[in-house]
Amino acid sequence: MALTLGPLLLDAGIDPAQALVIRHAFAQETAESGLTGLHADSTHAEIFEYTRRQSADTRRFPAIPPQLWVVFIKEGGDQARLWSVVENRGEISNTGIIRTFDIAESAHMEDLRNRLAIGWRSPRTWRMNATTAASYPVVGIADAEPIPFPGFDRLVLSHVQLQAVMREHRYGSWRTALSSVFGIYLITDTRDGGHYVGKADGEESIRQRWRAYATNGHGGNVELRTLDPSSFRFSLLRVFDPSTPTRDIGIAESHFKDALDSRRHGLNRN
């Protein structure tokens, strides 16, 4: 059975019964519409502005649109590529010709932006309820654009971000970098500021150690087993070449535990 848009919406936490699907086309709007059209070189900001301004004619746009709008850009005659999902926070003006909405980009389907292409069965229809679009076929999901590694001293990740780094193709260079070093890392519980200082040495690189946290949230550490990893923030305190003696890495770990007082007032037990 071919993949359709519906399962991707549900997987992203979008209820098709509570969402609108829009397909923008590159075309010049008529002067009477009060809208500015889009073209192939329209910027992200211009598409955003175009999306928030809709016709006041309720035959063209719903009188009470839903909270989430899944927005595509026309591609060829019978396809559309995902631009973004926006949250409708309500109408802020109505001139009788144009209604302007307060919208904000949502994290829904963020990893599929500009990657997901679907077949569009109704070329003359530019918006529809997501329950209708849910049956539209997925014709392709392009590889994600690689994200450059920011550097060891700039790395700060939530648990959700850590899971993405360990799983997604676009973070390939990050995994390579983390595989190349041992080191001392810091886990901060953002609910109360509690610190856990850990190390990766011997046969275990930073990538290997952090992969365990991405998998189960606690990495086998007794101190972390009872805590919710969704509030964890991961960063690096110091990195070492793999040839560094484990004794030196252990000394550095002990220093940071003392410096951050993570034994007495943090999450380290020893």
Backbone bond lengths (Angstrom), bond angles and torsions (degrees), N, CA, C in turn:
res aa  C-N    CA-C-N  psi(-1)  N-CA   C-N-CA  omega(-1)  CA-C   N-CA-C  phi
1 M - - - 1.456 - - 1.536 109.93 -
2 A 1.324 116.32 133.50 1.464 121.26 -177.58 1.531 110.61 -71.29
3 L 1.322 115.20 146.72 1.461 121.05 177.58 1.524 109.17 -73.64
4 T 1.328 115.78 137.32 1.462 121.49 177.74 1.525 109.96 -120.15
5 L 1.323 116.19 172.56 1.453 121.01 -177.63 1.528 112.50 -65.20
6 G 1.320 117.56 -32.94 1.459 121.96 -174.69 1.519 115.19 -50.78
7 P 1.337 118.66 -54.19 1.470 119.27 -179.85 1.523 113.49 -60.70
8 L 1.334 117.49 -32.31 1.464 119.94 178.46 1.527 110.97 -69.36
9 L 1.327 116.55 -36.22 1.464 119.75 176.10 1.525 110.21 -64.14
10 L 1.323 116.47 -47.64 1.462 120.44 -178.90 1.523 111.01 -63.47
11 D 1.342 116.91 -40.11 1.462 120.99 179.85 1.529 111.16 -63.64
12 A 1.336 116.26 -29.24 1.467 121.07 179.13 1.520 112.45 -86.56
13 G 1.328 117.07 2.25 1.456 120.28 179.57 1.514 113.90 82.43
14 I 1.343 116.83 21.99 1.466 121.44 -179.79 1.527 109.41 -104.50
15 D 1.308 116.81 122.02 1.456 122.25 175.63 1.526 107.80 -82.62
16 P 1.333 118.65 113.61 1.475 119.63 -177.80 1.523 113.67 -55.79
17 A 1.323 117.03 -27.72 1.465 120.05 -179.85 1.518 111.82 -72.36
18 Q 1.343 116.76 -13.55 1.459 121.40 -177.96 1.526 112.03 -119.26
19 A 1.334 117.51 27.97 1.468 120.62 -176.80 1.519 110.58 -141.62
20 L 1.320 114.26 155.45 1.457 123.45 177.56 1.523 108.09 -115.74
21 V 1.323 117.23 140.27 1.456 121.61 175.65 1.526 108.40 -112.50
22 I 1.330 115.22 128.77 1.463 122.43 -176.47 1.522 109.37 -121.78
23 R 1.322 117.52 140.73 1.459 121.24 171.48 1.516 109.30 -123.07
24 H 1.328 116.00 110.71 1.461 120.92 174.99 1.522 109.77 -80.00
25 A 1.314 115.51 144.50 1.463 121.10 175.68 1.522 108.80 -117.74
26 F 1.316 116.19 152.37 1.466 120.84 174.66 1.522 107.66 -80.34
27 A 1.334 115.51 102.98 1.466 120.41 -177.78 1.514 109.40 -159.97
28 Q 1.315 116.19 151.27 1.459 121.68 177.14 1.518 108.91 -83.37
29 E 1.313 116.89 125.39 1.465 121.01 178.01 1.524 109.66 -75.26
30 T 1.332 115.66 154.85 1.458 119.82 176.13 1.530 109.52 -72.02
31 A 1.322 116.22 154.47 1.465 120.67 -179.50 1.527 110.68 -61.19
32 E 1.344 117.40 -33.48 1.460 121.43 -177.69 1.526 112.07 -67.32
33 S 1.316 117.59 -25.41 1.465 120.04 -176.09 1.521 112.00 -71.71
34 G 1.340 117.18 -24.13 1.455 120.45 -177.29 1.510 113.45 76.62
35 L 1.317 117.93 4.03 1.460 122.97 -178.35 1.519 110.77 -104.14
36 T 1.314 115.99 151.87 1.460 122.00 173.43 1.516 108.00 -99.58
37 G 1.314 117.24 129.01 1.455 120.26 -176.30 1.518 113.08 -73.91
38 L 1.317 115.08 172.78 1.458 121.91 177.33 1.519 109.62 -106.79
39 H 1.325 115.66 156.95 1.454 121.01 175.22 1.524 108.33 -138.72
40 A 1.302 116.89 175.23 1.465 121.09 -173.66 1.524 112.92 -62.28
41 D 1.328 117.56 -23.18 1.463 120.96 -179.03 1.528 112.85 -101.42
42 S 1.321 117.98 11.80 1.461 120.65 178.81 1.522 109.90 -60.85
43 T 1.328 116.36 136.82 1.453 120.95 -179.30 1.527 110.45 -79.69
44 H 1.317 114.92 168.38 1.459 120.39 176.82 1.525 110.11 -58.10
45 A 1.330 116.72 -42.16 1.462 121.18 -179.65 1.525 111.38 -64.40
46 E 1.327 116.94 -37.69 1.469 120.34 179.39 1.532 110.90 -68.60
47 I 1.316 117.03 -38.61 1.469 120.40 177.16 1.526 109.95 -65.56
48 F 1.336 115.87 -40.49 1.462 120.88 177.51 1.526 110.15 -59.62
49 E 1.333 116.99 -47.51 1.459 121.40 -179.18 1.525 110.91 -64.19
50 Y 1.318 116.78 -39.07 1.463 121.52 178.65 1.529 110.22 -63.60
51 T 1.328 116.30 -38.47 1.457 121.51 -178.10 1.518 111.75 -66.99
52 R 1.319 117.47 -37.66 1.464 120.37 -174.59 1.528 112.87 -77.51
53 R 1.332 117.34 -13.21 1.465 121.19 -179.69 1.530 108.82 -108.92
54 Q 1.332 116.03 116.38 1.448 122.15 -175.19 1.524 110.96 -126.10
55 S 1.303 115.58 161.05 1.462 120.80 -179.68 1.531 110.86 -65.61
56 A 1.330 115.49 142.51 1.462 120.59 175.52 1.523 112.06 -78.36
57 D 1.322 117.22 -9.27 1.462 122.50 177.75 1.531 108.31 -74.60
58 T 1.306 117.55 111.43 1.472 120.86 -175.87 1.529 112.60 -69.66
59 R 1.319 117.05 -8.10 1.464 119.03 171.92 1.521 110.26 -76.35
60 R 1.332 115.77 -22.70 1.462 120.52 -179.53 1.523 112.37 -96.36
61 F 1.333 116.37 -31.35 1.458 119.94 -177.92 1.520 108.41 -143.00
62 P 1.347 117.80 140.64 1.470 120.03 -173.88 1.525 113.04 -58.32
63 A 1.322 115.75 142.37 1.459 120.53 178.14 1.530 110.66 -63.58
64 I 1.324 116.18 -38.22 1.464 121.36 177.70 1.532 107.57 -125.03
65 P 1.326 118.00 84.54 1.460 120.28 -178.20 1.528 111.38 -70.69
66 P 1.326 117.85 151.56 1.467 121.11 -179.13 1.527 112.25 -70.01
67 Q 1.317 115.68 176.25 1.458 120.53 -174.89 1.518 112.71 -72.43
68 L 1.334 117.73 -37.65 1.461 120.56 -176.47 1.520 111.16 -109.00
69 W 1.341 114.84 133.48 1.460 121.87 175.53 1.525 107.84 -118.53
70 V 1.313 116.41 122.64 1.467 122.19 177.82 1.524 106.24 -96.28
71 V 1.314 116.96 111.72 1.467 121.45 -167.45 1.527 111.09 -107.94
72 F 1.315 115.61 125.32 1.457 123.57 177.52 1.523 109.82 -114.18
73 I 1.328 115.84 161.41 1.457 123.11 172.55 1.524 108.06 -114.87
74 K 1.321 116.26 134.31 1.464 121.00 -179.44 1.523 110.69 -59.28
75 E 1.322 115.76 137.52 1.470 121.80 179.17 1.524 107.38 -138.00
76 G 1.321 116.00 108.86 1.453 118.58 -174.02 1.519 109.66 71.30
77 G 1.320 116.40 -167.80 1.455 119.60 -177.29 1.506 114.68 -81.49
78 D 1.333 116.68 -26.62 1.458 118.19 -171.34 1.523 113.52 -135.09
79 Q 1.340 116.79 26.87 1.452 120.60 178.01 1.526 110.20 -135.32
80 A 1.318 115.08 167.09 1.462 121.15 177.37 1.517 108.25 -150.86
81 R 1.327 115.81 143.45 1.471 120.98 -179.44 1.525 109.13 -114.24
82 L 1.327 116.08 136.04 1.461 120.66 -177.35 1.517 111.22 -62.87
83 W 1.330 116.57 126.61 1.465 122.21 173.67 1.520 110.00 -92.81
84 S 1.348 116.82 -56.41 1.461 120.54 -179.89 1.527 108.71 -171.97
85 V 1.322 114.83 170.92 1.469 121.95 170.51 1.518 106.37 -113.48
86 V 1.331 116.57 129.32 1.458 119.80 -179.78 1.517 110.22 -118.42
87 E 1.313 114.10 151.10 1.467 121.36 176.76 1.517 109.14 -99.37
88 N 1.314 116.27 124.19 1.457 122.81 177.11 1.525 108.37 -84.39
89 R 1.334 116.35 116.03 1.465 120.86 -179.94 1.523 112.91 -101.96
90 G 1.330 115.05 9.91 1.456 118.85 174.64 1.515 113.94 118.51
91 E 1.309 114.71 157.15 1.459 121.63 178.86 1.524 109.97 -75.33
92 I 1.350 116.44 135.02 1.469 119.57 -179.14 1.531 112.59 -114.39
93 S 1.342 117.82 -14.59 1.466 119.05 174.79 1.524 109.33 -160.74
94 N 1.346 115.11 155.21 1.458 121.57 179.84 1.521 107.71 -149.24
95 T 1.340 115.86 112.63 1.461 120.59 -178.33 1.526 112.28 -90.01
96 G 1.327 116.27 -1.96 1.455 120.20 -172.64 1.517 110.97 92.98
97 I 1.326 116.01 -18.85 1.464 121.88 175.83 1.531 109.92 -115.28
98 I 1.329 114.83 -43.70 1.459 121.05 -177.35 1.530 110.56 -122.86
99 R 1.300 116.15 132.68 1.463 122.39 170.64 1.531 107.19 -104.78
100 T 1.316 116.23 131.57 1.458 120.87 178.29 1.521 108.99 -110.71
101 F 1.323 115.39 133.08 1.461 121.09 -176.73 1.526 110.37 -112.93
102 D 1.305 114.03 149.65 1.461 121.28 171.21 1.527 106.26 -86.25
103 I 1.328 116.74 107.11 1.460 120.45 -179.34 1.528 109.60 -122.64
104 A 1.316 115.32 158.16 1.466 121.82 177.42 1.521 107.94 -143.93
105 E 1.317 115.43 142.77 1.459 118.46 178.51 1.522 110.33 -66.81
106 S 1.306 115.42 137.37 1.458 122.63 -178.74 1.524 109.93 -102.47
107 A 1.322 115.86 158.21 1.474 120.24 176.41 1.519 111.82 -79.37
108 H 1.334 118.20 -8.15 1.461 120.90 178.49 1.535 110.45 -57.70
109 M 1.320 117.36 129.30 1.468 124.56 176.17 1.526 112.27 61.00
110 E 1.329 116.17 22.55 1.461 121.03 -177.15 1.525 111.75 -56.09
111 D 1.352 116.25 -38.69 1.463 119.85 -177.13 1.520 113.06 -73.75
112 L 1.339 117.38 -6.93 1.464 121.07 -179.43 1.530 113.00 -108.09
113 R 1.325 117.13 2.45 1.460 119.51 179.95 1.528 110.90 -60.01
114 N 1.311 115.76 132.82 1.475 123.70 179.91 1.522 113.12 63.44
115 R 1.328 117.74 5.65 1.473 121.39 -179.57 1.530 111.91 -111.05
116 L 1.330 116.27 -37.18 1.457 121.59 -175.62 1.521 111.37 -82.87
117 A 1.338 116.13 124.34 1.468 121.54 175.19 1.521 108.55 -120.35
118 I 1.324 116.39 134.36 1.457 121.21 179.24 1.521 109.67 -123.40
119 G 1.327 116.24 156.45 1.457 120.47 170.93 1.519 109.04 -76.01
120 W 1.341 116.25 143.01 1.471 121.14 -178.13 1.522 107.52 -118.36
121 R 1.326 116.35 104.49 1.467 121.61 -169.54 1.522 113.82 -74.71
122 S 1.323 116.86 -21.63 1.467 120.16 -175.94 1.524 109.56 -117.98
123 P 1.333 117.94 86.84 1.474 120.69 -172.84 1.521 113.98 -60.14
124 R 1.335 118.69 -25.05 1.460 120.68 -178.80 1.532 111.75 -89.16
125 T 1.331 117.43 -7.87 1.467 121.71 -179.26 1.519 109.49 -97.62
126 W 1.345 116.64 127.54 1.466 119.19 -176.89 1.525 112.84 -108.21
127 R 1.350 117.83 -11.65 1.469 119.63 175.49 1.530 108.27 -149.53
128 M 1.318 114.77 150.03 1.458 120.78 -179.38 1.522 109.40 -160.68
129 N 1.312 115.93 163.96 1.452 120.50 173.79 1.524 108.85 -65.04
130 A 1.322 116.84 144.59 1.465 120.29 -178.10 1.525 112.14 -64.80
131 T 1.326 117.44 -23.08 1.468 119.48 177.24 1.525 110.48 -63.73
132 T 1.328 117.13 -31.85 1.472 120.80 176.62 1.524 110.40 -76.47
133 A 1.342 116.26 -47.25 1.465 120.55 -178.24 1.522 112.48 -67.55
134 A 1.332 117.79 -18.09 1.464 121.35 -177.70 1.522 112.45 -59.03
135 S 1.333 116.62 -26.26 1.469 119.82 -179.27 1.522 112.88 -87.65
136 Y 1.341 117.75 -2.64 1.460 120.35 -179.13 1.533 109.79 -70.82
137 P 1.330 117.33 138.73 1.473 120.16 -174.32 1.521 112.89 -76.17
138 V 1.313 115.72 145.36 1.459 122.01 170.67 1.516 107.64 -82.15
139 V 1.329 116.69 122.00 1.463 119.69 -178.06 1.521 111.90 -101.56
140 G 1.340 117.13 -10.07 1.464 118.65 177.24 1.514 111.99 176.31
141 I 1.328 114.93 149.73 1.462 122.01 171.58 1.524 105.96 -130.83
142 A 1.316 115.99 107.37 1.460 120.78 -175.50 1.523 110.96 -72.45
143 D 1.325 115.77 156.45 1.461 120.67 174.04 1.527 108.99 -59.37
144 A 1.323 115.81 142.77 1.459 120.37 179.33 1.521 110.41 -71.89
145 E 1.329 116.16 147.79 1.456 120.70 175.60 1.527 109.40 -66.53
146 P 1.319 118.41 132.62 1.474 119.73 179.45 1.525 111.52 -60.73
147 I 1.317 115.97 142.33 1.468 122.03 176.62 1.516 107.97 -104.20
148 P 1.330 118.74 122.28 1.470 120.96 -177.52 1.528 111.64 -62.11
149 F 1.317 116.40 142.21 1.463 121.67 176.99 1.532 108.71 -68.96
150 P 1.344 118.80 129.36 1.470 120.63 -173.87 1.518 114.83 -79.26
151 G 1.331 118.02 -12.65 1.461 121.04 -175.49 1.521 110.13 109.31
152 F 1.326 115.99 148.51 1.458 120.70 -176.49 1.528 112.34 -61.77
153 D 1.329 117.31 -35.27 1.464 120.53 -175.29 1.522 112.87 -82.68
154 R 1.328 118.14 -0.60 1.466 121.52 178.85 1.517 112.23 -118.09
155 L 1.303 116.18 9.66 1.453 120.78 -172.92 1.530 110.55 -87.27
156 V 1.322 116.70 113.46 1.463 123.45 174.79 1.526 106.99 -137.65
157 L 1.353 116.47 117.59 1.458 120.87 -172.19 1.520 111.64 -129.13
158 S 1.329 116.37 137.53 1.457 120.40 167.51 1.524 108.16 -75.91
159 H 1.318 117.46 170.68 1.465 119.72 179.40 1.523 110.99 -64.12
160 V 1.321 117.03 -39.41 1.468 120.44 178.15 1.520 110.28 -63.03
161 Q 1.328 116.98 -42.53 1.465 120.40 178.44 1.526 111.14 -65.56
162 L 1.327 116.64 -38.55 1.463 120.11 178.05 1.527 110.45 -61.48
163 Q 1.310 117.44 -41.67 1.467 120.90 178.01 1.523 110.62 -61.43
164 A 1.330 116.91 -40.19 1.464 120.51 178.58 1.522 110.77 -65.36
165 V 1.335 117.23 -42.27 1.467 121.24 179.66 1.526 110.64 -59.95
166 M 1.316 117.12 -38.83 1.459 120.88 -177.14 1.531 112.91 -79.22
167 R 1.341 116.99 -12.82 1.452 119.33 -172.22 1.527 114.35 -116.39
168 E 1.327 117.76 -38.48 1.464 119.98 -165.98 1.531 112.74 -89.54
169 H 1.326 113.58 145.40 1.466 122.00 -177.20 1.527 112.08 -58.83
170 R 1.328 116.99 -36.23 1.467 120.08 -174.59 1.529 113.04 -67.34
171 Y 1.327 117.44 -14.89 1.467 121.12 179.04 1.529 112.58 -100.99
172 G 1.317 116.76 22.82 1.458 120.24 -177.67 1.519 113.23 -56.76
173 S 1.348 117.80 -41.65 1.463 120.59 -178.78 1.524 111.46 -68.43
174 W 1.315 117.21 -28.40 1.466 121.28 177.17 1.533 109.66 -66.65
175 R 1.325 115.77 -45.91 1.467 119.20 -179.14 1.525 110.97 -64.39
176 T 1.333 116.33 -37.40 1.474 119.79 177.17 1.524 110.34 -62.28
177 A 1.336 116.63 -45.21 1.465 120.21 -179.78 1.517 111.52 -63.81
178 L 1.316 117.38 -43.18 1.456 121.03 -178.38 1.523 112.16 -70.56
179 S 1.332 116.65 -23.00 1.466 120.88 176.55 1.526 112.07 -75.16
180 S 1.338 116.07 -18.07 1.462 120.17 -171.23 1.527 113.63 -90.90
181 V 1.341 117.18 -3.51 1.467 119.08 -174.37 1.523 112.42 -135.12
182 F 1.330 114.21 152.60 1.459 122.57 163.59 1.524 105.91 -97.56
183 G 1.329 117.42 177.17 1.448 116.14 176.44 1.500 115.53 164.70
184 I 1.336 114.26 -175.88 1.451 124.26 177.65 1.526 107.32 -110.03
185 Y 1.307 116.45 129.87 1.457 120.54 -178.19 1.526 110.20 -123.77
186 L 1.315 114.70 161.70 1.459 121.91 -178.65 1.523 109.20 -125.14
187 I 1.323 115.78 130.83 1.461 121.67 170.72 1.525 106.95 -112.53
188 T 1.311 116.65 123.06 1.457 121.93 178.90 1.526 109.18 -110.86
189 D 1.331 116.05 127.05 1.460 120.47 173.34 1.529 106.48 -84.22
190 T 1.322 116.77 106.30 1.463 120.69 -172.18 1.528 113.29 -70.00
191 R 1.329 117.98 -9.05 1.473 119.46 177.07 1.525 111.75 -71.31
192 D 1.338 116.12 -37.58 1.466 118.58 -177.17 1.529 113.39 -133.74
193 G 1.335 117.68 2.87 1.459 121.01 178.64 1.507 114.56 79.72
194 G 1.345 117.92 8.34 1.454 120.93 179.75 1.524 111.69 -64.36
195 H 1.353 117.24 138.94 1.459 122.60 -177.36 1.528 111.39 -108.76
196 Y 1.327 114.36 142.65 1.461 121.24 169.00 1.525 107.01 -126.54
197 V 1.327 116.96 122.60 1.460 122.45 177.90 1.523 107.92 -102.76
198 G 1.332 116.24 127.68 1.459 121.36 179.08 1.512 111.20 -132.67
199 K 1.321 115.47 172.98 1.463 120.10 -179.29 1.521 110.35 -137.13
200 A 1.301 114.67 156.17 1.461 123.00 171.99 1.514 106.29 -125.90
201 D 1.337 116.31 119.26 1.468 119.97 -178.15 1.528 109.21 -152.60
202 G 1.330 115.85 -175.26 1.464 120.08 178.97 1.510 112.68 62.45
203 E 1.312 116.71 -112.85 1.470 122.13 -178.16 1.527 112.12 -97.10
204 E 1.315 117.74 4.69 1.456 120.89 -170.74 1.526 111.54 -122.22
205 S 1.323 117.01 113.16 1.467 121.63 176.57 1.525 109.93 -78.07
206 I 1.336 115.82 172.34 1.459 120.05 174.88 1.523 110.04 -57.26
207 R 1.319 117.58 -42.32 1.464 120.07 179.88 1.519 110.91 -59.33
208 Q 1.300 117.82 -47.17 1.461 120.76 -179.14 1.524 111.54 -62.45
209 R 1.338 115.52 -41.72 1.459 119.20 -178.94 1.523 110.42 -66.70
210 W 1.324 116.67 -44.72 1.458 119.77 -177.37 1.522 112.33 -72.68
211 R 1.313 116.53 -25.50 1.470 118.67 176.69 1.520 110.52 -61.90
212 A 1.338 116.97 -34.68 1.461 120.66 177.59 1.529 110.72 -64.26
213 Y 1.344 116.83 -40.58 1.468 119.67 177.58 1.528 111.34 -66.66
214 A 1.325 115.97 -37.92 1.463 119.34 178.44 1.522 110.81 -63.85
215 T 1.343 116.41 -33.30 1.461 121.14 -176.76 1.518 112.54 -76.10
216 N 1.344 117.34 -49.82 1.469 118.88 -173.09 1.523 114.59 -122.58
217 G 1.318 118.26 -3.31 1.458 121.31 176.35 1.504 115.78 88.26
218 H 1.341 117.46 -24.55 1.468 119.01 -175.81 1.519 113.86 -120.09
219 G 1.329 117.74 -12.38 1.458 120.94 176.54 1.508 114.86 61.39
220 G 1.341 117.10 18.56 1.451 120.86 -178.81 1.519 114.20 86.94
221 N 1.327 117.71 0.87 1.466 121.37 -179.40 1.532 110.48 -82.31
222 V 1.320 116.59 123.08 1.463 121.53 -178.72 1.515 111.23 -57.63
223 E 1.333 116.36 -38.37 1.453 121.57 -176.11 1.530 112.87 -61.80
224 L 1.325 116.50 -25.91 1.458 120.75 -172.87 1.524 113.74 -103.96
225 R 1.325 117.49 -8.41 1.469 120.98 -172.57 1.529 113.23 -60.62
226 T 1.308 117.59 -34.52 1.463 120.36 -175.25 1.530 112.91 -90.37
227 L 1.330 117.40 1.56 1.463 120.72 -176.29 1.525 111.62 -101.51
228 D 1.311 115.72 155.12 1.461 122.35 178.50 1.527 109.04 -84.41
229 P 1.332 119.01 113.72 1.469 120.61 -176.48 1.525 114.24 -67.29
230 S 1.327 117.48 -12.74 1.472 118.85 -179.06 1.524 111.85 -63.04
231 S 1.341 117.08 -18.31 1.463 120.12 179.01 1.531 112.45 -98.75
232 F 1.339 117.53 4.32 1.463 120.48 -178.08 1.524 111.52 -80.60
233 R 1.335 115.27 146.53 1.464 122.78 172.76 1.521 108.15 -127.74
234 F 1.328 116.02 128.85 1.463 122.49 -173.78 1.526 110.25 -107.86
235 S 1.333 116.50 134.83 1.463 121.13 176.11 1.525 108.80 -149.88
236 L 1.327 115.79 168.73 1.463 121.64 -179.60 1.530 109.50 -109.00
237 L 1.333 115.64 134.75 1.455 121.28 177.07 1.518 111.85 -94.15
238 R 1.336 115.84 -37.64 1.463 120.48 179.48 1.516 108.66 -161.15
239 V 1.322 116.48 141.36 1.464 120.47 177.01 1.523 109.82 -114.89
240 F 1.350 115.33 152.25 1.459 122.22 -178.81 1.516 109.98 -130.87
241 D 1.319 114.50 149.94 1.459 121.04 170.90 1.531 107.96 -65.12
242 P 1.335 118.44 144.92 1.468 120.52 -179.92 1.532 114.51 -59.43
243 S 1.318 118.10 -17.66 1.460 120.52 178.86 1.532 112.55 -81.60
244 T 1.340 117.30 -5.37 1.467 121.11 -178.80 1.532 110.21 -65.46
245 P 1.315 118.89 132.69 1.470 121.13 177.73 1.532 111.42 -59.22
246 T 1.306 117.05 141.02 1.466 120.76 -178.66 1.528 111.23 -60.60
247 R 1.347 116.87 -29.55 1.470 120.22 178.94 1.515 110.60 -60.99
248 D 1.333 117.58 -42.29 1.463 121.10 -179.32 1.534 110.84 -65.63
249 I 1.319 116.53 -38.08 1.468 119.97 178.74 1.522 109.82 -67.76
250 G 1.339 116.64 -38.57 1.464 120.63 177.01 1.514 112.54 -62.60
251 I 1.334 116.87 -39.96 1.466 120.96 178.00 1.530 110.24 -63.19
252 A 1.339 116.41 -41.90 1.466 120.25 179.53 1.530 110.77 -65.39
253 E 1.315 116.29 -39.34 1.462 119.49 178.15 1.527 110.53 -61.11
254 S 1.333 116.73 -46.17 1.457 120.81 -179.85 1.536 110.96 -61.35
255 H 1.331 116.13 -38.92 1.470 120.00 178.46 1.521 111.27 -60.06
256 F 1.335 117.18 -46.33 1.457 119.70 -177.53 1.526 111.82 -69.68
257 K 1.323 117.46 -31.80 1.466 119.69 174.78 1.524 110.22 -63.03
258 D 1.347 116.06 -40.39 1.465 119.84 177.45 1.526 110.84 -68.51
259 A 1.330 116.46 -44.59 1.464 121.18 -176.53 1.526 111.84 -63.23
260 L 1.325 116.47 -37.69 1.465 120.98 -178.96 1.525 112.60 -95.43
261 D 1.336 115.73 -1.47 1.476 121.59 179.39 1.534 110.93 53.94
262 S 1.328 115.25 40.37 1.461 119.28 -173.05 1.528 113.90 -80.13
263 R 1.329 117.40 -8.39 1.467 119.72 175.63 1.536 110.22 -82.67
264 R 1.330 115.82 -47.66 1.459 119.82 -175.15 1.522 112.60 -82.19
265 H 1.341 116.55 -39.62 1.463 119.88 -175.64 1.525 112.57 -119.54
266 G 1.316 116.58 10.95 1.460 119.63 -179.15 1.513 113.01 -124.43
267 L 1.317 116.16 -146.44 1.457 121.74 -171.81 1.522 114.04 -109.64
268 N 1.344 117.77 2.17 1.459 120.66 176.43 1.524 110.75 -85.67
269 R 1.319 116.63 137.91 1.468 120.96 178.03 1.515 112.48 -96.90
270 N 1.328 116.81 -17.10 1.474 118.47 179.90 1.524 109.39 -144.94
